[in-house]
Amino acid sequence: MVLMGVAMSTAQRRLPVYKKILEENKKKWMIKEFLEYRLSKYGYIDSEILKTPLGTRIVIYAERPSRIIGRKGAIVKEISNILTNKLGVENPQIDVIDVSKIEAPEMFPKVVAYRIANAMAKGVRFRRVMFVAIRQLTEAGAKGFEIVVSGKLSTERAKFEKQTFGKLYKIGYDAKQRVRRAVVHVLLKPGIYGIEVRITPATMRYSDEYKIKPPTRPEAAPAEAQQ
């Protein structure tokens, strides 16, 4: 009877595979949301969460890694403690990587959106900030981009202003998997403003750029070989 009770309790604790996958994805989403909330002012761009035999490896991609690391690693230690004690992450190992060594920072929409939001928070007019962002993106070599700023721009009624350049995919595989998108909100005196940035990076190859070679006819065999 005791053995049967132990077996039933272990079976109850054992989760189905799909529930384990859901729990892991939920924890990854919580980690990403926390990192974006905590590090948004320090040039945070994105993160990658990997399970290893020693624990959980978290790779943070940042525009300015030194600001995220902090003085003598103070910010990284704080984040590691919160992840362990509040989110239940086992042995978090945090690495901070400078995105400028991988690609131009302007190719990441979150960087552009945060630059616009910070400039607007300092009192710079939204249209001037958008033109500066357009110049930076064109100089960085973006294949196409779209910048949308919405809120109480010039009147009491909310509206939006859009600036588009180059080739930007809106539907299909390229739009979902290759076009980068970020949305950032900033609170100013008139209210909340939204900044949406979509970028078509020049470092990727897209569906309409592939060319199919026409079929070639096989060469005729020599007469001796045919006999």
C-alpha positions in Angstrom: 0.0 0.0 0.0 2.8 2.4 0.9 4.5 1.6 -2.5 1.3 2.3 -4.3 0.9 5.6 -2.5 4.4 6.7 -3.4 3.9 5.6 -7.1 0.7 7.6 -7.3 2.3 10.7 -5.8 5.2 10.6 -8.2 2.8 10.1 -11.1 0.8 13.2 -10.0 4.0 15.2 -9.8 5.1 14.1 -13.3 4.0 16.7 -15.8 3.1 15.9 -19.4 5.6 17.0 -22.1 3.5 19.8 -23.5 3.0 21.3 -20.0 6.8 21.3 -19.4 7.3 23.1 -22.7 4.6 25.6 -21.8 6.2 26.2 -18.4 9.7 26.7 -19.9 8.4 29.1 -22.5 6.5 31.0 -19.9 9.6 31.3 -17.7 11.6 32.5 -20.8 9.0 35.1 -21.5 9.1 36.3 -17.9 12.9 36.6 -18.0 12.8 38.6 -21.2 10.1 40.9 -19.9 12.0 41.5 -16.7 15.3 42.2 -18.5 13.6 44.7 -20.9 11.9 46.5 -18.0 15.0 46.6 -15.9 17.6 47.5 -18.6 15.6 49.6 -21.1 17.5 52.7 -20.1 20.9 51.1 -20.4 20.9 50.2 -24.1 19.2 46.8 -23.8 18.3 45.3 -27.2 17.5 41.6 -26.9 18.4 38.5 -24.9 18.8 34.8 -25.6 18.1 32.1 -22.9 19.8 28.8 -23.2 19.6 25.7 -20.9 22.9 24.1 -20.1 24.0 21.2 -17.8 25.4 23.7 -15.3 22.3 26.0 -15.2 20.7 28.7 -17.4 22.9 30.8 -19.7 21.5 34.3 -20.5 23.1 36.2 -23.3 22.2 39.9 -23.3 22.7 41.9 -26.5 23.3 45.6 -25.7 24.3 48.8 -27.4 26.5 49.8 -24.4 27.5 46.7 -22.4 29.4 48.7 -19.8 26.2 50.4 -18.6 24.4 47.1 -18.2 27.3 45.4 -16.4 27.5 48.3 -14.0 30.4 49.4 -11.7 32.2 46.2 -10.6 29.4 44.2 -12.1 26.8 45.5 -9.6 23.8 45.5 -12.0 24.6 42.0 -13.3 24.8 40.7 -9.7 21.5 42.4 -8.9 19.8 40.8 -11.9 21.3 37.4 -11.1 19.9 37.6 -7.5 16.4 38.6 -8.7 16.4 35.8 -11.3 17.4 33.2 -8.7 15.2 34.3 -5.8 12.1 35.6 -7.5 11.9 33.9 -10.8 13.4 30.5 -9.8 16.1 30.5 -12.4 18.7 27.8 -11.6 22.3 29.1 -11.5 21.9 32.0 -14.0 25.1 32.8 -16.0 24.8 36.2 -17.6 26.9 37.3 -20.6 26.7 40.8 -22.1 27.6 41.1 -25.8 28.2 44.4 -27.7 25.9 44.3 -30.8 28.2 46.7 -32.7 30.7 43.8 -33.1 28.0 41.8 -34.8 26.0 44.4 -36.7 25.4 48.1 -36.9 23.3 49.2 -33.9 21.0 51.1 -36.2 19.9 47.8 -37.7 18.0 47.0 -34.5 14.6 48.7 -34.3 14.7 48.8 -30.5 17.8 50.9 -30.5 16.2 53.4 -33.0 12.9 53.5 -31.1 14.6 54.2 -27.7 16.7 56.9 -29.3 13.6 58.6 -30.5 11.8 58.2 -27.2 14.8 59.6 -25.2 15.1 62.6 -27.5 11.4 63.3 -27.2 11.6 63.0 -23.4 14.3 65.7 -23.5 12.0 68.1 -25.4 13.2 67.6 -29.0 10.4 67.8 -31.6 9.3 64.5 -32.9 9.6 65.4 -36.6 13.3 66.5 -36.1 14.0 63.2 -34.2 12.4 61.2 -37.0 14.6 62.9 -39.7 17.7 62.2 -37.6 16.7 58.5 -37.3 16.1 58.4 -41.1 19.6 59.7 -41.8 21.2 57.2 -39.4 19.3 54.3 -41.0 20.2 55.3 -44.5 23.8 55.7 -43.6 23.8 52.3 -41.9 22.6 50.8 -45.2 19.1 49.6 -44.3 17.3 48.1 -47.2 14.0 49.7 -46.0 12.4 50.9 -42.9 9.2 52.5 -41.4 9.0 54.8 -38.4 5.6 55.6 -36.9 5.1 58.1 -34.0 1.6 58.3 -32.5 0.1 60.5 -29.8 -0.8 64.1 -29.3 1.7 65.4 -31.8 0.4 68.9 -32.5 -3.2 69.0 -31.3 -5.2 67.7 -28.4 -6.4 64.9 -30.6 -4.2 61.9 -31.0 -2.8 61.2 -34.4 0.2 59.6 -36.0 3.0 60.4 -38.4 4.7 57.8 -40.6 8.0 57.9 -42.5 8.8 55.1 -44.9 11.8 54.4 -47.0 13.0 51.7 -49.4 11.7 48.1 -49.4 9.6 46.9 -46.5 7.7 43.6 -46.4 4.3 43.7 -44.8 3.0 40.1 -45.4 4.5 36.7 -45.9 7.4 34.8 -44.6 9.9 37.7 -44.9 7.6 40.1 -42.9 7.2 37.6 -40.1 10.7 36.2 -39.8 13.1 38.7 -41.3 11.7 42.2 -40.9 12.6 43.4 -37.4 10.0 45.3 -35.4 9.9 47.1 -32.1 7.4 49.2 -30.2 8.4 51.6 -27.4 6.2 53.9 -25.3 7.3 57.1 -23.6 5.3 59.1 -21.1 5.4 62.9 -21.6 3.3 65.8 -20.2 0.5 65.6 -22.9 0.2 61.8 -22.5 1.7 58.5 -23.7 3.4 58.4 -27.1 4.1 55.3 -29.1 7.1 54.7 -31.4 7.0 51.8 -33.8 10.0 50.9 -36.0 10.3 48.3 -38.7 13.6 47.6 -40.4 14.5 45.5 -43.4 18.2 44.6 -42.8 20.6 44.6 -45.7 22.5 41.6 -44.3 19.7 39.1 -45.1 18.5 37.6 -48.4 14.8 37.7 -49.2 12.4 35.6 -51.1 12.1 37.9 -54.1 15.9 38.1 -54.5 16.3 34.4 -55.4 16.6 33.6 -59.1 15.7 30.2 -60.6 18.1 29.0 -63.3 16.4 27.8 -66.5 16.8 24.1 -67.1 19.6 23.1 -69.5 19.3 20.5 -72.2 21.6 17.5 -71.8 24.4 17.3 -74.4 23.8 14.9 -77.3 25.7 11.7 -76.9 28.4 10.8 -79.6 27.2 8.6 -82.4 29.7 5.8 -81.5 28.4 5.7 -77.9 24.8 5.4 -79.2 25.8 2.4 -81.3 
